[in-house]
Amino acid sequence: MPKTTETVLEIDLTALGENYHYLKSRIKDTTRLLGVVKAFAYGSDALVIAKELEALGVDYLAVAYVNEGVALRDVGVRTPILVLHPQPENFETLIHRCLEPSLYNESVLKQFIKIASEKKQLNYPVHLKFNTGLNRLGFNETEVDKIVSELNATSNIKVTSLFSHLAASEDLKEKCFSESQISTFRNIAKNISSKLSYQPKLHMSNTSGILNYPDAQFDMVRTGIGLYGFSNIPEEQKNFTPIATLKSVISQIHTIKKGDTVGYNRAFKSDGTIVTATIPIGHADGISRAYGNGKGWVMVRGIKAPIIGNVCMDMIMINVTGIVCEEGDEVVLFGNDNKADLLAETIDSISYELLTAISQRVKRVFYRK
Ligand SMILES: *Cc1c(COP(=O)(O)O)cnc(C)c1O
């Protein structure tokens, strides 16, 4: 990539393909792969990433909300799209754009059947979500009979898949809990399947589930963070390449003396003569105000320069004392060498939050190696 002269998020499409192929190598040939592209494909660009995954041969895509699915259909994405958390008020749009809802309780199931019937749909594909311990969304195991009677009374919808979600797939301290979730899901699936005249597909694992629970692949896996280059598992990280690099530039350099302060509320007070640099990226770009005052850094010529004072809306200031650098130099907030999860950790956050926070104001630039 040429040197940047403004704040950019560079997206490596070659790395996306490599992560995709690595994840494929970890699942059986018969297991399908669903690529999760919610939240602008984890802060990158959902439209570009969905098209790229489609070209790679992904079996399914998933988004959180209906409007995210509509945006993909608008640019011609034709792969089946699961909407993980649709709101009933958007069910008509969902059907109109051939999106497939996750239905997670009796009320949304009934509302969806009603709309599918009004729209004269036959066997409209839906996915039933089961709660096996995350206690977020999903039918409980005890609701199977009720669901089956609803399903057997309609031809407007047909269950493409049954799925559930692991609460702590990356955390091996919770292995027993994850195993119990998997076995609960097996029981639910067996029970429902025995009462329907057809066999819905099953899926449960996210990225860390693929890596830690190879026996829980079922018919499909759902991977998000792995495609974007993070495994959540230190020993696995070497097999993944982060696709996003957040870069900016040095706008101005100041030499300040002992007792001088930097930024709003004079939060940083210098205890000697130091050199500071101002970078055009702030909390409006997704660099949380929880950074600063010693938390977080920016790489300047390969050296960590700490963020000092309070993060402003459009700027941060860093301490570059002892680093040979000048105005116009490129700096890196995160990338392949200094990974986003390490920066996020400094404020007790995770890669997911930092990546998805990068605001739409930051220009996305795509490249292949
Ligand atoms: C976001 C999400 C995923 C993807 O999880 P990763 O950890 O990013 O692989 C999978 N399934 C569901 C239900 C999700 O909400």
The ligand as a MOL file (V3000), in Angstrom:
LIG
                    3D

  0  0  0     0  0            999 V3000
M  V30 BEGIN CTAB
M  V30 COUNTS 15 15 0 0 0
M  V30 BEGIN ATOM
M  V30 1 C -22.0750 -12.6270 15.7880 0
M  V30 2 C -22.5180 -14.0330 15.8150 0
M  V30 3 C -21.6910 -15.0770 15.3280 0
M  V30 4 C -20.2490 -14.8560 14.9340 0
M  V30 5 O -19.4030 -15.0420 16.0520 0
M  V30 6 P -17.7990 -14.9370 15.9350 0
M  V30 7 O -17.3180 -15.0980 17.3120 0
M  V30 8 O -17.5240 -13.5700 15.3940 0
M  V30 9 O -17.3660 -16.0070 14.9920 0
M  V30 10 C -22.2370 -16.3550 15.2620 0
M  V30 11 N -23.5060 -16.5980 15.6690 0
M  V30 12 C -24.3090 -15.6390 16.1820 0
M  V30 13 C -25.6880 -15.9840 16.6320 0
M  V30 14 C -23.8460 -14.3290 16.2850 0
M  V30 15 O -24.6250 -13.3740 16.8090 0
M  V30 END ATOM
M  V30 BEGIN BOND
M  V30 1 1 1 2
M  V30 2 1 2 3
M  V30 3 2 2 14
M  V30 4 1 3 4
M  V30 5 2 3 10
M  V30 6 1 4 5
M  V30 7 1 5 6
M  V30 8 2 6 7
M  V30 9 1 6 8
M  V30 10 1 6 9
M  V30 11 1 10 11
M  V30 12 2 11 12
M  V30 13 1 12 13
M  V30 14 1 12 14
M  V30 15 1 14 15
M  V30 END BOND
M  V30 END CTAB
M  END
